[in-house]
Amino acid sequence: MPTWVLRAKNPEGEFLRACGCQWVTSSGYMDCVSAGGKNLGHFPSAKVLEAFRKLPEEQRKPGGGAIADLKAGEAVVPEPPKNGLVLKVHTRAMARDGKGAFRNVTVEDYPLKKGNLKTFEEHRHYFGPNTDYMWITEAEWRGLIAGKLVKGEKREVSKAVVERLAIFHLMPRRLTSEGASWGKTQLKTARLTLIVDEANESKVRLRAVGFAHLGSAYDESKATSPNGPLPFGYESPLHGIVEYDRKKDAITRFDLIAPGDVWGRWGDANNNSQTVERPGRNPIPIAFELATGVSPTERIPPGGNGSYVEKTGYFTTSK
């Protein structure tokens, strides 16, 4: 949980302080806490998981401890937009086999980690899977299915939604930093078109196709990371399916995949190469699916940080 929530003078901040949480840093220092407020240790590990399993069942479930209810206006963590959509975003580092198909990464894929299997295993969270959440307002999703829909019709997804998807969620650096996003000037191109595949009295099925390019242009001669001269870049085709249930008046499916490539220097705060850098182009697929609403984690703000929504123009578009 971000430091600004830990410091908040409200039930959210009081809960975090009571369970002994520390500041969260860019290097990933964190605390694992049960639903009842018991601090289980720093950073996810087998030891923390074992400590969780030893807790009484009532303390392993939501409501397993006395937590003050939030009153109107007390929350510092923003809520998803009312009647909007929450998309679960999955990011994972991959490699390619001799035939060009995706495969899991190994320690030998990373020049700065070769031969150090112990470190590679300890930092597996840098390779994924990583989970994030994208928010879409009710007006935005209704705009996707507005008007008379005819099979074969094409319609462009709004600039606001496409830019948000690209800038905040087509971001491989999310694997190493919860606060990572592209600057709006780094968006080279992003488009997403919906094609009506089916439209009847009960259901509308839309096929999504598009493309996004952010950051630098790929230059093979300079893509020599780690410590190479090529700035960070990512590009990907976009493919997906969106379904709308007319009787439920609801989007019931929103699947989107970006099987994209990353290149160049990721860089840390001092622009030094990170250990996740690899030479050339490397696949980091990013997938989106409709959240079910079952888990409380699906209310986590985009990027795990409410300032995304409140301070960085998450719901605005470029001029």
Residue frames as qw, qx, qy, qz and C-alpha x, y, z in Angstrom:
[[0.000, 0.890, 0.456, 0.000, 0.00, 0.00, 0.00],
 [0.390, 0.622, -0.048, 0.678, 1.46, 3.41, -0.93],
 [0.374, -0.084, -0.488, 0.784, 2.99, 5.52, 1.82],
 [0.207, -0.221, -0.026, -0.953, 0.34, 8.23, 1.44],
 [0.699, -0.376, -0.449, -0.410, -2.33, 5.71, 2.52],
 [0.668, -0.177, -0.575, 0.438, -0.21, 4.55, 5.45],
 [0.213, 0.008, -0.292, 0.932, -0.03, 8.16, 6.66],
 [0.298, -0.455, -0.419, -0.728, -3.74, 8.89, 6.19],
 [0.146, -0.043, 0.646, -0.748, -5.68, 9.93, 9.28],
 [0.727, 0.013, -0.153, -0.669, -8.63, 7.68, 8.52],
 [0.886, -0.195, 0.359, -0.218, -9.59, 4.01, 9.14],
 [0.872, 0.451, -0.141, 0.124, -7.44, 2.87, 6.18],
 [0.298, 0.683, -0.493, 0.449, -4.31, 4.48, 7.59],
 [0.542, -0.521, 0.472, -0.460, -5.13, 3.38, 11.13],
 [0.985, 0.024, 0.115, -0.125, -5.46, -0.25, 9.99],
 [0.753, 0.515, -0.281, 0.300, -2.08, -0.22, 8.24],
 [0.023, 0.674, -0.512, 0.532, -0.31, 1.41, 11.18],
 [0.741, -0.399, 0.345, -0.416, -1.92, -0.98, 13.65],
 [0.993, 0.084, 0.076, 0.019, -0.64, -4.03, 11.80],
 [0.587, -0.589, 0.358, 0.425, 2.90, -2.66, 11.74],
 [0.716, 0.583, 0.259, 0.284, 3.19, -1.91, 8.04],
 [0.449, -0.464, 0.184, 0.741, 6.28, -0.06, 6.87],
 [0.308, 0.700, -0.165, -0.622, 6.79, 2.35, 4.02],
 [0.835, 0.348, 0.398, 0.151, 6.61, 0.90, 0.53],
 [0.181, -0.685, 0.387, 0.590, 9.63, 1.75, -1.60],
 [0.606, 0.611, -0.301, -0.412, 10.42, 1.65, -5.32],
 [0.149, 0.436, -0.887, -0.034, 12.64, -1.36, -4.69],
 [0.656, -0.147, -0.644, -0.365, 9.58, -3.37, -3.70],
 [0.120, 0.047, -0.791, 0.599, 9.82, -3.40, 0.11],
 [0.550, -0.329, -0.303, -0.706, 6.40, -4.31, 1.43],
 [0.301, -0.164, 0.790, -0.508, 4.43, -6.09, 4.12],
 [0.429, -0.183, -0.797, -0.385, 2.12, -9.09, 3.86],
 [0.283, -0.088, 0.525, -0.798, -0.91, -8.72, 6.09],
 [0.002, 0.324, 0.945, 0.048, -3.87, -11.01, 6.77],
 [0.191, -0.606, -0.491, -0.596, -7.47, -9.82, 6.48],
 [0.566, -0.724, -0.390, 0.060, -7.57, -9.53, 10.25],
 [0.021, -0.956, 0.194, -0.217, -4.53, -7.26, 10.39],
 [0.803, -0.474, 0.291, 0.215, -1.78, -9.72, 11.37],
 [0.261, 0.813, -0.482, -0.194, 1.62, -8.87, 9.88],
 [0.988, 0.017, 0.155, 0.005, 3.00, -12.07, 8.33],
 [0.690, -0.277, 0.336, 0.578, 6.36, -10.78, 7.14],
 [0.128, 0.726, -0.244, -0.630, 8.07, -8.76, 4.45],
 [0.334, 0.453, -0.627, -0.539, 7.58, -9.63, 0.79],
 [0.922, 0.061, -0.007, -0.383, 5.70, -12.67, -0.54],
 [0.175, 0.491, -0.852, 0.053, 7.53, -15.91, 0.20],
 [0.643, -0.144, -0.745, -0.105, 6.98, -19.53, 1.18],
 [0.278, -0.099, -0.672, 0.679, 7.56, -18.48, 4.79],
 [0.294, 0.053, 0.147, -0.943, 4.83, -15.86, 4.64],
 [0.639, -0.047, -0.514, -0.570, 2.44, -18.27, 2.94],
 [0.543, -0.126, -0.804, 0.207, 3.06, -20.87, 5.64],
 [0.049, -0.102, -0.517, 0.849, 2.39, -18.27, 8.35],
 [0.478, 0.009, -0.147, -0.866, -0.90, -17.42, 6.63],
 [0.656, -0.073, -0.691, -0.294, -1.95, -21.07, 6.47],
 [0.394, -0.109, -0.777, 0.479, -1.37, -21.46, 10.21],
 [0.235, -0.094, 0.228, -0.940, -3.85, -18.69, 11.07],
 [0.358, 0.335, 0.786, -0.377, -7.32, -19.69, 12.29],
 [0.289, 0.433, 0.718, 0.462, -9.76, -19.93, 9.40],
 [0.001, 0.893, 0.441, -0.088, -11.76, -16.89, 10.51],
 [0.253, -0.789, 0.170, 0.533, -8.61, -14.75, 10.32],
 [0.386, -0.111, 0.667, 0.628, -7.83, -15.88, 6.77],
 [0.187, 0.611, 0.687, 0.346, -11.10, -14.56, 5.38],
 [0.008, -0.434, -0.066, -0.898, -12.34, -10.98, 4.87],
 [0.583, -0.592, -0.101, -0.547, -13.91, -9.81, 8.08],
 [0.814, -0.108, -0.507, 0.262, -11.44, -11.81, 10.11],
 [0.422, -0.184, -0.398, 0.793, -10.76, -8.89, 12.42],
 [0.015, -0.834, -0.441, 0.331, -12.35, -5.70, 13.75],
 [0.357, 0.097, 0.307, 0.877, -11.95, -3.10, 10.99],
 [0.144, 0.539, 0.340, -0.757, -13.71, 0.24, 11.21],
 [0.468, 0.632, 0.585, 0.200, -16.24, 1.00, 8.48],
 [0.270, 0.002, 0.195, 0.943, -15.46, 3.88, 6.16],
 [0.195, 0.720, 0.483, -0.459, -17.90, 6.75, 6.29],
 [0.507, 0.776, 0.299, 0.224, -18.75, 8.94, 3.32],
 [0.188, 0.941, -0.175, 0.221, -15.74, 11.02, 2.31],
 [0.619, -0.679, 0.391, 0.043, -13.25, 9.14, 4.51],
 [0.910, 0.122, 0.294, 0.267, -11.68, 6.90, 1.87],
 [0.068, -0.786, 0.389, 0.477, -8.34, 7.98, 0.43],
 [0.299, -0.101, 0.853, 0.415, -8.16, 5.03, -1.97],
 [0.463, 0.248, -0.193, -0.829, -10.40, 5.81, -4.99],
 [0.653, 0.185, 0.697, -0.231, -13.19, 3.42, -5.95],
 [0.286, 0.151, 0.748, 0.579, -13.80, 2.05, -9.48],
 [0.250, 0.002, -0.179, -0.952, -16.19, 4.22, -11.53],
 [0.530, 0.189, 0.605, -0.563, -19.85, 3.60, -10.71],
 [0.792, 0.445, 0.339, -0.246, -21.41, 1.08, -13.12],
 [0.312, 0.757, -0.511, -0.262, -18.14, 1.03, -15.01],
 [0.959, 0.159, -0.231, 0.040, -15.93, -1.86, -16.10],
 [0.415, -0.727, 0.544, 0.056, -12.89, -3.23, -14.30],
 [0.850, 0.427, -0.308, -0.020, -10.47, -5.09, -16.54],
 [0.764, -0.526, 0.329, 0.179, -7.88, -7.40, -15.01],
 [0.492, 0.794, -0.355, -0.035, -4.51, -6.91, -16.71],
 [0.900, -0.292, 0.259, 0.191, -1.86, -9.64, -16.85],
 [0.350, 0.847, -0.398, -0.029, 1.75, -8.91, -17.86],
 [0.888, -0.296, 0.325, 0.138, 4.47, -11.51, -18.27],
 [0.069, 0.722, -0.604, -0.331, 8.01, -11.66, -19.67],
 [0.937, 0.178, 0.298, -0.043, 8.44, -14.38, -22.27],
 [0.184, -0.536, 0.650, 0.507, 11.10, -15.58, -24.72],
 [0.779, 0.435, -0.150, -0.427, 10.93, -17.27, -28.14],
 [0.800, -0.182, 0.551, 0.154, 11.98, -20.77, -29.05],
 [0.333, -0.247, 0.646, 0.641, 13.72, -21.77, -32.27],
 [0.189, 0.463, 0.769, 0.399, 10.41, -21.72, -34.17],
 [0.035, -0.329, -0.098, -0.939, 9.41, -18.28, -32.91],
 [0.553, -0.578, -0.533, -0.276, 6.78, -19.53, -30.43],
 [0.319, -0.733, 0.302, -0.519, 6.55, -18.12, -26.91],
 [0.762, -0.125, -0.589, 0.240, 8.28, -19.99, -24.10],
 [0.552, -0.819, -0.125, 0.088, 8.96, -19.29, -20.43],
 [0.232, 0.843, -0.404, 0.270, 12.04, -17.23, -19.67],
 [0.896, -0.243, -0.222, 0.299, 15.08, -18.76, -17.99],
 [0.457, -0.782, 0.110, 0.408, 18.05, -17.29, -16.18],
 [0.586, -0.084, 0.481, 0.647, 20.12, -17.72, -19.34],
 [0.297, 0.747, 0.472, 0.362, 17.91, -15.23, -21.21],
 [0.172, -0.981, -0.060, -0.068, 19.20, -12.35, -19.06],
 [0.619, 0.523, -0.338, 0.478, 22.83, -11.23, -19.48],
 [0.102, -0.617, 0.438, -0.646, 22.96, -9.64, -16.02],
 [0.755, -0.344, 0.352, -0.433, 21.65, -12.81, -14.35],
 [0.831, 0.313, -0.452, -0.084, 23.35, -15.60, -16.29],
 [0.567, 0.207, -0.701, 0.380, 24.74, -18.26, -14.01],
 [0.077, -0.128, 0.584, -0.798, 22.97, -16.86, -10.96],
 [0.390, -0.353, -0.772, -0.357, 19.94, -19.10, -10.65],
 [0.313, -0.442, -0.662, 0.518, 19.43, -18.24, -6.97],
 [0.019, 0.327, 0.084, -0.941, 18.99, -14.53, -7.71],
 [0.281, -0.066, -0.618, -0.731, 16.77, -15.32, -10.69],
 [0.392, -0.413, -0.820, -0.050, 14.45, -17.42, -8.53],
 [0.237, -0.450, -0.501, 0.701, 14.39, -14.80, -5.76],
 [0.122, 0.410, -0.042, -0.903, 13.32, -12.12, -8.26],
 [0.200, 0.288, 0.875, 0.334, 10.77, -14.11, -10.25],
 [0.141, 0.768, 0.511, -0.359, 8.21, -11.38, -9.65],
 [0.009, -0.622, 0.293, 0.726, 10.21, -9.24, -12.11],
 [0.010, 0.121, -0.824, -0.553, 9.25, -11.63, -14.89],
 [0.599, -0.075, -0.182, -0.776, 5.58, -12.09, -14.06],
 [0.027, 0.650, 0.563, 0.510, 2.84, -12.78, -13.98],
 [0.082, -0.119, -0.315, 0.938, 1.96, -9.29, -12.83],
 [0.011, -0.644, -0.755, -0.124, -1.63, -8.22, -12.19],
 [0.021, -0.119, -0.091, 0.988, -3.05, -4.74, -12.65],
 [0.219, 0.622, 0.733, -0.163, -6.53, -3.26, -13.18],
 [0.086, 0.122, 0.340, 0.929, -7.88, -0.92, -15.85],
 [0.187, 0.526, 0.608, -0.564, -10.96, 1.22, -15.26],
 [0.023, 0.248, 0.580, 0.776, -13.54, 2.17, -17.92],
 [0.280, 0.147, 0.379, -0.870, -16.47, 4.45, -17.13],
 [0.476, 0.437, 0.733, -0.212, -20.10, 3.57, -17.82],
 [0.417, 0.793, 0.014, -0.445, -20.36, 6.27, -20.50],
 [0.062, 0.604, -0.707, -0.363, -17.26, 4.87, -22.21],
 [0.253, -0.019, 0.962, 0.101, -18.42, 1.25, -22.38],
 [0.466, 0.602, 0.563, -0.321, -21.90, 2.25, -23.45],
 [0.274, 0.760, -0.275, -0.522, -20.29, 4.19, -26.26],
 [0.156, -0.313, 0.886, 0.305, -18.86, 0.92, -27.56],
 [0.151, 0.298, 0.934, 0.125, -22.32, -0.52, -28.21],
 [0.233, 0.531, 0.289, -0.761, -24.35, 2.65, -28.82],
 [0.426, 0.445, -0.325, -0.718, -26.68, 2.97, -31.80],
 [0.927, 0.231, 0.100, -0.277, -27.86, 0.37, -34.28],
 [0.326, -0.534, 0.745, 0.232, -25.23, -2.34, -34.70],
 [0.837, 0.450, -0.071, -0.302, -25.03, -4.06, -38.07],
 [0.883, -0.161, 0.346, 0.271, -22.89, -7.10, -38.83],
 [0.688, 0.377, 0.204, 0.585, -19.66, -6.03, -40.50],
 [0.029, -0.962, -0.059, -0.266, -19.87, -2.45, -39.16],
 [0.660, 0.060, -0.317, 0.678, -16.60, -0.92, -37.93],
 [0.231, -0.929, -0.111, -0.266, -16.32, 1.65, -35.17],
 [0.453, 0.451, -0.475, 0.605, -13.31, 3.25, -33.55],
 [0.583, -0.562, -0.485, 0.330, -12.86, 3.01, -29.77],
 [0.074, -0.988, -0.085, -0.104, -12.72, 6.47, -28.21],
 [0.441, 0.644, -0.390, 0.489, -9.41, 8.26, -27.95],
 [0.424, -0.651, 0.395, -0.490, -9.77, 8.46, -24.16],
 [0.938, -0.207, 0.238, -0.146, -10.03, 4.69, -23.73],
 [0.873, 0.397, -0.108, 0.263, -7.31, 3.85, -26.26],
 [0.231, 0.721, -0.402, 0.515, -4.82, 6.31, -24.79],
 [0.603, -0.567, 0.394, -0.401, -5.52, 5.11, -21.26],
 [0.994, 0.006, 0.112, -0.011, -5.03, 1.50, -22.30],
 [0.747, 0.508, -0.182, 0.388, -1.75, 2.28, -24.05],
 [0.108, 0.731, -0.365, 0.566, -0.13, 4.82, -21.71],
 [0.498, -0.535, 0.468, -0.497, -1.06, 3.24, -18.39],
 [0.869, -0.129, 0.409, -0.246, -1.42, -0.45, -19.20],
 [0.885, 0.421, -0.070, 0.186, 0.77, -1.38, -22.19],
 [0.050, -0.867, 0.426, -0.255, 3.72, -0.81, -19.91],
 [0.846, 0.091, -0.495, 0.178, 6.29, -3.62, -19.46],
 [0.190, 0.423, -0.538, 0.704, 7.96, -1.65, -16.63],
 [0.688, -0.443, 0.036, -0.574, 4.94, -2.59, -14.51],
 [0.903, -0.035, -0.412, 0.114, 6.85, -5.83, -13.90],
 [0.604, 0.043, -0.405, 0.685, 9.43, -3.92, -11.87],
 [0.052, -0.041, -0.296, 0.953, 7.51, -0.88, -10.62],
 [0.089, 0.590, 0.785, -0.169, 3.91, -0.42, -9.48],
 [0.078, 0.789, 0.203, -0.574, 3.97, 3.25, -10.48],
 [0.311, -0.200, 0.584, 0.723, 5.24, 2.90, -14.03],
 [0.507, 0.712, 0.462, -0.151, 3.47, 4.56, -16.96],
 [0.529, 0.306, 0.329, 0.720, 4.41, 6.15, -20.27],
 [0.003, 0.470, 0.097, -0.877, 4.50, 9.89, -20.70],
 [0.572, 0.650, 0.413, -0.282, 1.84, 11.09, -23.14],
 [0.284, 0.803, -0.380, -0.361, 4.56, 12.37, -25.49],
 [0.225, -0.371, 0.886, 0.162, 5.91, 8.80, -25.71],
 [0.636, 0.384, 0.640, -0.198, 2.72, 7.56, -27.35],
 [0.107, -0.266, 0.605, 0.743, 3.61, 7.24, -31.05],
 [0.497, -0.039, -0.492, -0.714, 0.42, 5.59, -32.21],
 [0.190, 0.105, 0.905, -0.367, -2.54, 3.73, -30.70],
 [0.536, 0.054, -0.285, -0.793, -5.73, 2.62, -32.39],
 [0.219, 0.084, 0.949, -0.210, -8.42, 0.08, -31.63],
 [0.470, 0.053, -0.382, -0.794, -11.29, -0.78, -33.97],
 [0.479, 0.090, 0.791, -0.369, -14.38, -2.84, -33.11],
 [0.334, 0.106, -0.680, -0.644, -15.96, -4.91, -35.89],
 [0.706, -0.035, 0.347, -0.617, -19.48, -6.24, -35.38],
 [0.073, 0.197, -0.957, -0.198, -19.29, -10.01, -35.81],
 [0.219, -0.414, -0.877, -0.102, -22.77, -10.74, -34.48],
 [0.192, -0.002, 0.267, -0.944, -25.80, -8.66, -33.53],
 [0.333, -0.364, -0.800, -0.342, -29.14, -10.20, -32.62],
 [0.467, -0.687, -0.239, -0.503, -31.95, -9.67, -30.10],
 [0.811, -0.564, -0.138, 0.068, -29.99, -11.17, -27.22],
 [0.699, -0.468, 0.199, 0.503, -26.30, -10.51, -27.85],
 [0.420, 0.889, -0.182, -0.004, -23.77, -8.30, -29.59],
 [0.847, -0.260, 0.227, 0.404, -20.32, -9.70, -30.37],
 [0.265, 0.945, -0.183, -0.055, -17.54, -7.32, -31.38],
 [0.889, 0.040, 0.017, 0.456, -14.08, -8.27, -32.66],
 [0.186, -0.947, 0.129, 0.229, -11.29, -5.90, -31.65],
 [0.808, 0.247, 0.106, 0.524, -8.23, -5.20, -33.82],
 [0.044, -0.998, 0.045, -0.022, -5.61, -2.54, -33.35],
 [0.757, 0.255, -0.203, 0.567, -2.01, -1.55, -32.85],
 [0.335, -0.942, 0.012, 0.016, 0.07, 0.48, -30.39],
 [0.719, 0.284, -0.207, 0.599, 3.63, 1.80, -30.40],
 [0.378, -0.924, -0.020, -0.047, 5.16, 3.61, -27.42],
 [0.605, -0.627, 0.323, 0.369, 8.67, 4.89, -26.77],
 [0.093, -0.603, 0.565, 0.555, 11.58, 4.59, -29.16],
 [0.808, 0.449, -0.225, -0.307, 11.65, 3.17, -32.67],
 [0.908, -0.240, 0.311, 0.147, 13.39, -0.18, -32.83],
 [0.383, 0.799, -0.461, -0.043, 16.97, -0.06, -34.07],
 [0.985, -0.078, -0.132, 0.076, 18.63, -3.48, -34.10],
 [0.618, 0.440, -0.326, 0.563, 22.14, -2.03, -34.13],
 [0.070, -0.517, 0.385, -0.762, 21.45, -0.12, -30.91],
 [0.809, -0.384, -0.058, -0.441, 19.28, -2.71, -29.15],
 [0.619, 0.309, -0.655, 0.305, 22.23, -4.09, -27.20],
 [0.515, -0.610, 0.285, -0.531, 20.87, -3.80, -23.66],
 [0.397, -0.836, -0.274, 0.262, 21.94, -4.11, -20.93],
 [0.352, -0.653, 0.137, 0.657, 23.70, -0.75, -20.96],
 [0.467, 0.345, 0.564, 0.587, 22.87, -0.18, -24.60],
 [0.075, -0.126, 0.044, 0.988, 22.19, 3.22, -26.25],
 [0.229, -0.355, -0.648, -0.634, 18.63, 2.50, -27.44],
 [0.347, -0.152, 0.384, -0.842, 15.86, 4.12, -25.34],
 [0.331, 0.167, 0.877, -0.306, 12.98, 2.00, -24.05],
 [0.446, 0.173, -0.349, -0.806, 10.24, 1.03, -26.52],
 [0.376, 0.160, 0.890, -0.204, 7.26, -1.29, -26.97],
 [0.471, 0.215, -0.313, -0.796, 4.89, -2.12, -29.79],
 [0.284, 0.087, 0.945, -0.135, 2.14, -4.64, -30.25],
 [0.343, -0.247, -0.617, -0.664, -0.83, -5.63, -32.37],
 [0.371, -0.020, 0.585, -0.720, -4.11, -5.78, -30.45],
 [0.428, -0.119, -0.775, -0.450, -6.71, -8.54, -30.81],
 [0.150, 0.028, 0.750, -0.643, -9.82, -9.23, -28.77],
 [0.259, -0.442, -0.772, -0.375, -13.50, -10.00, -28.30],
 [0.181, 0.006, 0.424, -0.887, -16.14, -7.84, -26.57],
 [0.223, -0.384, -0.846, -0.295, -19.64, -9.20, -25.89],
 [0.261, -0.088, 0.262, -0.925, -22.74, -7.33, -24.74],
 [0.043, -0.358, -0.931, 0.056, -25.81, -9.06, -23.30],
 [0.180, -0.383, -0.286, -0.860, -28.89, -7.05, -24.31],
 [0.607, -0.557, -0.517, -0.231, -31.16, -8.63, -21.68],
 [0.655, -0.465, -0.327, 0.498, -28.71, -8.02, -18.83],
 [0.149, 0.967, 0.009, 0.209, -27.73, -4.63, -20.30],
 [0.547, -0.731, 0.378, 0.153, -24.12, -5.47, -19.49],
 [0.456, 0.632, -0.624, -0.053, -20.75, -6.19, -21.03],
 [0.925, -0.291, 0.182, -0.163, -20.23, -9.89, -20.25],
 [0.876, -0.020, 0.203, 0.437, -16.89, -10.43, -21.98],
 [0.198, 0.959, -0.201, -0.027, -13.93, -8.17, -22.64],
 [0.850, -0.225, 0.302, 0.368, -10.86, -10.11, -23.75],
 [0.400, 0.898, -0.184, 0.014, -7.91, -8.30, -25.30],
 [0.857, -0.262, 0.186, 0.402, -4.37, -9.49, -25.96],
 [0.246, 0.923, -0.290, -0.055, -1.27, -7.46, -26.81],
 [0.946, -0.105, 0.134, 0.277, 1.44, -10.01, -27.77],
 [0.267, 0.952, -0.122, 0.090, 4.02, -7.23, -27.99],
 [0.806, 0.135, -0.191, 0.545, 7.78, -6.77, -28.00],
 [0.318, -0.938, 0.045, 0.134, 9.95, -4.61, -25.76],
 [0.770, 0.325, -0.082, 0.542, 13.45, -3.33, -26.45],
 [0.174, 0.736, -0.168, 0.632, 16.08, -0.91, -25.20],
 [0.301, 0.129, -0.649, 0.686, 17.15, 0.26, -21.77],
 [0.413, -0.688, -0.592, -0.079, 14.51, 0.02, -19.08],
 [0.206, 0.485, -0.285, 0.801, 16.68, 2.03, -16.71],
 [0.427, -0.549, -0.626, 0.353, 16.27, 2.63, -12.99],
 [0.132, -0.944, -0.237, 0.188, 16.00, 6.00, -11.22],
 [0.293, -0.728, 0.366, 0.500, 19.62, 6.70, -12.22],
 [0.672, 0.621, -0.227, -0.334, 19.16, 5.34, -15.77],
 [0.144, -0.449, 0.880, 0.061, 21.30, 2.32, -14.98],
 [0.567, 0.049, -0.706, -0.422, 20.32, -0.92, -16.69],
 [0.723, -0.284, 0.395, -0.491, 17.99, -3.18, -14.75],
 [0.308, -0.284, 0.905, 0.075, 18.67, -6.89, -14.54],
 [0.637, 0.419, 0.605, -0.228, 15.52, -7.62, -16.59],
 [0.378, 0.755, -0.249, -0.475, 17.02, -6.05, -19.73],
 [0.771, 0.048, 0.582, 0.254, 17.81, -8.21, -22.74],
 [0.070, -0.376, 0.482, 0.789, 19.36, -7.40, -26.12],
 [0.050, -0.155, -0.804, -0.572, 17.18, -7.25, -29.23],
 [0.558, -0.231, -0.141, -0.785, 13.36, -7.47, -29.29],
 [0.121, 0.003, -0.952, 0.280, 11.75, -9.62, -26.63],
 [0.399, -0.462, -0.599, -0.518, 8.11, -10.61, -26.08],
 [0.030, 0.109, 0.673, -0.731, 6.17, -9.26, -23.13],
 [0.232, -0.437, -0.703, -0.510, 2.52, -10.15, -23.79],
 [0.157, 0.050, 0.465, -0.870, -0.15, -8.20, -21.94],
 [0.217, -0.359, -0.840, -0.343, -3.68, -9.59, -21.61],
 [0.306, -0.096, 0.259, -0.911, -6.94, -7.96, -20.47],
 [0.288, -0.329, -0.880, -0.187, -10.05, -9.73, -19.18],
 [0.423, -0.594, -0.158, -0.666, -13.27, -8.64, -17.52],
 [0.015, 0.216, -0.779, 0.588, -12.95, -8.80, -13.73],
 [0.367, -0.374, -0.836, -0.165, -15.61, -10.90, -12.04],
 [0.334, -0.607, 0.061, -0.718, -16.10, -8.64, -9.02],
 [0.851, -0.349, -0.391, -0.022, -15.69, -11.60, -6.66],
 [0.718, -0.154, -0.298, 0.609, -12.33, -10.66, -5.14],
 [0.223, -0.917, -0.153, 0.292, -11.72, -7.49, -3.08],
 [0.502, -0.344, 0.368, 0.703, -8.41, -7.13, -4.95],
 [0.349, 0.483, 0.593, 0.541, -10.39, -6.16, -8.02],
 [0.081, -0.958, -0.274, -0.026, -11.05, -2.79, -6.39],
 [0.583, -0.440, 0.144, 0.668, -7.32, -1.97, -6.30],
 [0.289, 0.868, -0.013, -0.404, -6.70, 1.25, -8.29],
 [0.792, 0.580, -0.069, 0.176, -4.82, 1.15, -11.59],
 [0.439, 0.616, -0.456, 0.470, -1.10, 0.74, -11.01],
 [0.647, -0.354, -0.575, 0.353, -1.82, -0.10, -7.38],
 [0.298, -0.215, -0.222, 0.903, -1.76, 3.62, -6.70],
 [0.134, 0.782, 0.583, -0.173, -4.73, 5.96, -6.38],
 [0.097, -0.682, 0.141, 0.711, -2.65, 8.92, -7.54],
 [0.245, 0.081, 0.759, 0.597, -2.89, 7.46, -11.05],
 [0.035, 0.663, 0.722, 0.194, -6.57, 8.26, -11.01],
 [0.195, -0.884, -0.342, 0.252, -6.46, 11.52, -9.11],
 [0.256, -0.807, 0.189, 0.497, -3.24, 13.23, -10.19],
 [0.364, -0.301, 0.661, 0.583, -1.95, 11.88, -13.49],
 [0.457, 0.390, -0.243, -0.761, -4.88, 12.42, -15.86],
 [0.308, -0.009, 0.950, 0.051, -5.96, 8.79, -16.01],
 [0.381, 0.587, 0.706, -0.109, -9.38, 9.71, -17.35],
 [0.233, 0.840, -0.040, -0.488, -8.23, 12.54, -19.65],
 [0.814, 0.387, 0.289, 0.322, -6.89, 12.53, -23.19],
 [0.433, -0.270, 0.203, 0.836, -4.07, 14.43, -24.85],
 [0.300, 0.724, 0.121, -0.609, -4.89, 17.54, -26.86]]
